[in-house]
Amino acid sequence: MRLLLVPFVLTAAALGTELATAAPLPHVPRYGVFEQSIGFTPSSGNPWEDVTLGVTFEPPHGRQVEIGGFYAGGHTWKFRFAPSQLGRYTWTARIADRTRVATRHGAFLVVTGPSPGFVQRDPHNRFRWTFSDGESYDALGIQDCTLPVYTDDPLTGFGFDGGQGPPHWTSLEPYLKTFAAAGFDLFRWGPDNCSFDLYDRIDPAGNVYSQQGGITADELVSSLRRHGFRIEFVLFGNTPPFPSGTDAQLAAVERYVRYVVARYGASVDFWELMNEARVSDGWYAQVAAYLRRIDPYRHPIGTSYSRPDLPGIDFGSDHWYQNEPELESDSTAWQRLRAEPARRYGKPTFVDEQGNAQRNWDPGSAVRMRLRAWTAFFAEATFVFWNTSATKHYLADEAANIYLGPEERGYVRVLSRWMRGFDPRAHFVTPSVPGRSDLRAYALRGPKEYGLYMVDGASHSTQVTGATVVVSPAHAGRAVWTDPASGRTLRVRNVPAGRQTLAVPPFTTDVALKIA
């Protein structure tokens, strides 16, 4: 069972030239967030850039880790760190402006916590993800607008369970609680993409970041972690600065990247350079290399529009909005996802904006979403649905997003429970459905589990009976057939290892099988 990432934030004022550590040492859960405040009065200048804060950590074992800090307002700077080792850490911080330097020291004890670690490439299947502890991570993601709607707070206007009438909104906490309970566990966010800003100016003469934007993003990120969401953090919107920049201009971009890594790197799992934009190959190469160099956690890096051909990019990032016929949803998703350019380069795929064209909801959209989502899991791809649920009547020619109401969340809950912790060594195999051209099947086979998803391509109203399927589990186990619409168990039997033919229980629309 996947463990949720429980946030832990420790704060302490650090005044004077030395910070004495109290006894006993503060405890921090492994992969939790240690946060430290540093008091400092600069002589003058731009507090975002004319004061530097660098911190060196001595872990229990291995090499030192170096991170940066950030200006938090007033006379306060902060740093944040997510430790990966159990045991005693010590740290030394150096804060300086043009006229003076001060140092601070401290220590903390890292103890066992609930987090399985950060997300990383699966060492056994390059198209899938695992946590640091080796448990598989098969994400179900959402994205939403974070703009002021009816208050000045951008975190109070999330569309939620609206109908055909006036839009309905809710605030951050009930929104995240509801979607986390449904099994969503990834949230994509970035400035300037239907969202508030993080910077006022990026300029060779000096960057200025948004004080309020940083505070709001802190609240958003903290709430996401508290509800168990992993975060795909997009650094820039669709107008990244200096797309063919000079050295001085790209140095300003790098300073912003350093600020984002210092402030949010301990809490996110994926970086995305920009959203639906293109820059020069030199920009990609320089900024991605810089991001990788200063990120102590080495989070995977993507960009949109997707550039999996670049060595500095770790995953593909596609956007897909379409209203295909419901009977073709699984085959449309399969063909698109298996043809993703990232696969040609041996890299995972994020469809990190997924939804409908023309309208966010119609009578068949919930079932289309279910078929797409199940198919994406078997196609070894990750979906992030752009949620627009204040009303069932959001219109747009190309990107109409998707309505995720109670029915849709119910479907996601079944899929989330079914795939959670699925064998991380599993790879796609082609199953056989003898004598039934109307049925399409997709399968994943690993040393511990075998999974199969079958869809009726001829009818979503007539019950399928009498079908069989040829499977090849690696070991003997319990074969459990599940209804993806309700989560109801349809049939259970013990089966041996190896190639064999199984009878498929009667089903309508789709059915899933797991052998473990």
TIFI-214753 format. One record per residue (C-alpha): y, z, x negated. Coordinates in pm, whole numbers, plus 50000, padded with zeros to 5 digits. Example, Ala and Ser with C-alpha at 12.3 -4.5 7.8 and 13.67 -1.06 7.14 Angstrom:
495505078048770/498945071448633/
//
This chain:
500005000050000/503414990849862/505625020049773/509255018649874/512015022249617/513655055649688/517145058349542/518165086949319/521725090249194/522845118248966/526585123048908/528415146848679/531985148548558/532315143848183/535595158548064/536855166047713/535375151047397/531805163547443/529595168047748/527165196647707/523795192147872/522745219948101/519355236548094/517045227948252/517495190748212/518245170648525/515225151648657/515325114648739/512445095748907/511045067148704/512945035348798/515465056248990/519165052848909/520805077548671/524565076448720/527105093948497/530885096648536/533165097448232/536725110148255/539255091648038/543015086348038/543925052747884/547195047847703/548105016247900/546924981847998/544274967548230/541714994948301/539054969148388/539144953248045/541314972847801/538985002547811/535404997547694/532435019747769/529145015147588/526095037547614/523035040747390/519825056047526/517055070747315/513865067647522/510765088947465/509135059647285/510265026947136/513625011747066/517055022447181/518525007047496/522184997547514/524154992347834/527794989547940/529865009448183/532585000548431/535905012748564/535445031648890/539095039448976/541635065948884/540725081048548/536985076148597/534505052648434/530785052348511/527485039848382/524165034948560/520695032548416/517165028548555/514655044048311/511195029248277/509445056148069/508365091248159/509755118947942/513045129647784/515915105347739/519095112847545/522265092547566/525485087947374/528505071747537/531485057747349/534645051147549/537725036247386/541005018447440/543425004447184/544545038347056/541725063547094/537965067847101/535925095447265/532215102347274/530015119647528/526385130847501/523685140447745/520015141047828/517715139348129/514005140948203/512255111748374/509485122348609/506975104048825/508595087749127/507625065749421/508825032549281/506355006749144/509134993048921/511144961048912/509904927049029/508604903748760/506644871448728/502984875848805/501124873148472/498094857848648/499824833248882/503134818848768/504184810949128/503934846849254/505584880349184/504384915249097/506004948949033/506064965248691/502894984548780/500984952348861/501074955249240/501824922349413/505234916349570/505274890549849/508754893149992/510134887450340/513884883850307/517074882750509/520724875550446/523674881950673/527434879750675/529334909650537/532824903550671/535104925350888/534394916351250/535944942151479/536964968451217/538354967450865/534904976150728/532694945850645/529594967550684/530104973951055/529774938551189/526104929051165/524894907251449/522084924851631/519964916051936/522654897052121/521694874752410/523194845252593/526304865652674/528984881152451/528064888152085/526544921852000/527214939751670/525944970251487/526664988351161/524774988650834/522455018550869/520805010651206/520634974051104/518754980850781/516555007250941/515454982551209/514764953550974/513004975350719/510724988550994/509914952251079/508704946050723/511684928550568/511984939850207/514414916250032/518134911650090/520214883849937/523894890849886/526804878249682/530594875849702/532324846249865/529324835950078/530354848350422/531144880850242/533844901850080/535034895949723/534174914049400/537004900649186/540694893449229/541044872348918/538844858148643/541134845648373/541184842747993/544304864848001/542314892848164/539994898148459/540884920248754/538124931348989/538394942749348/538464980549370/537574980349740/535024952649694/533224972849429/533155003749650/531834984049947/529174967049736/528155001249600/527615013149957/525694981850052/523424983149746/522815020449784/521845016250150/519564986950072/517695006949810/517435036850039/515735015150303/513324999550055/514954965350013/514844946249688/518074927749614/518774891949513/522314894149378/524384862149369/527184864249112/529434836549248/529904817749574/530304780149606/533374778349380/532294794049049/535184796548803/535674770648529/532674748148606/533344728648286/535094756848106/536504760747759/535264788047527/538044811447639/537374804648006/533624810347974/534334842347782/536194854548093/533174845148306/530944864748070/533144895448102/532684894448479/528924890448432/528964921048205/530804940848473/528284930948743/525294939548522/526814973348434/527574982048794/524564967648979/521874958248727/519984991048767/519594984549141/518784947549180/515654926949111/516894890949099/520054873848978/521374841349121/524234825548930/525964808849226/525504796849583/525424759849671/527454749049371/527034729649049/528544734448706/528094717948367/524814722148184/526734740347914/528004765748171/524454772348294/523084775447941/525794798647811/526144821648110/522394824348179/521714832047813/524454858247810/523154874148129/519654876247986/520924890847661/522884919547816/520544927548106/518264955547982/515864949748274/515494912248223/515664904348594/514624868548683/517514843648707/517974815348956/520834793849080/521734772949385/521774743749386/518424747249216/518004738548847/514414747648758/514534721448483/516764744148276/515004768048036/517364796748129/516414795148499/513304814448606/512834803548968/513824775949207/516354783449481/516244760249778/518024761050117/516274746850420/517544743550777/515554722551023/514314720951381/510954704151341/508584701151638/506724733851686/503304717251649/504374705551303/505974737551172/503164747750942/502544712750803/506284706650758/506664739450571/503574732950363/504604698250255/508114709250169/507154740749981/504334725349781/506684697049679/509444720549558/510804709149218/510294743949074/506514739949101/506644710048868/508134733048606/505654760948668/508214783848832/508254803149162/510284791249461/512784810249672/513924793749992/516724818949999/518494804150297/516064794750574/516744788150937/517334762451208/519644733051240/522014728351536/521284761651705/520084795551583/517774801251880/515774781152132/512624789352332/510364777652048/512274791151748/510414824351723/507024807251702/508384781751453/509584810551239/506164827351253/504354795651151/506794788750869/506604824350736/502794826050729/502614791750570/505154801550304/502964830550196/499964807450147/502174781449978/503184808249723/506864807149814/509454832949924/511584829850238/514994845850295/516084839950654/519814837550718/520054860951013/522604852951284/521624875151574/524844885351747/524184858452004/521514832952096/524094805652106/525344800251751/525844762851695/526154742851373/525264707251283/523274715250970/522904752550902/522644771251231/520774800351067/518194819051276/518034845351547/515844874951445/515414895851756/512614918851874/510084890451916/510774876151572/510714910551408/507394917651576/505894886451418/507264895851076/505854931051109/502334916951154/502684893850853/504174921250636/501314944950705/498734917550659/499954905350319/501124938550171/499444944849837/497444912449863/495374905049554/497914896249281/495354873949106/494884851549408/495464814049381/495534786849643/492234769949730/491494742949985/489284754550273/487214731250489/487224730250870/484154709050957/484604683851234/488074695451345/490954672651247/493204691751487/492964724051284/494834729750958/493824757550720/495324772850404/493664798350177/494254821449879/491304833349671/491344861949424/488764884249258/489464911849512/490554894249831/490274861550015/492864851650275/492974822550518/495484810250775/494554784851042/496824766351286/496034745051586/497984713051526/497184698351867/498214725452115/499884759352120/498834766852476/495124758352487/492604782452339/490574769852043/486854777452072/483754768451875/485484762151541/483974770451203/485464772450855/483934770750508/485144799150284/484314811049932/485164847849872/484614860249518/482764891149636/481194905749945/483394924250190/484624928950545/485894897250712/488684906950952/490164880951188/493714888651306/496024874351572/499344867151389/501324870051712/500214905351806/498404919351503/495334924951722/491964924151546/489844896151694/486594900451504/485134920551214/481914913851023/480484919550676/480004888250468/478414881150128/480144865849830/480174828449772/480464796549973/479524800550339/480434789350689/482054814250926/482514811251301/486184813451398/486874835951697/488694820251994/492434818551930/495634802452053/498174786851814/497124804351490/494704829351340/494364847551007/491344859550809/491154884950529/487984892850333/488264924050117/
//
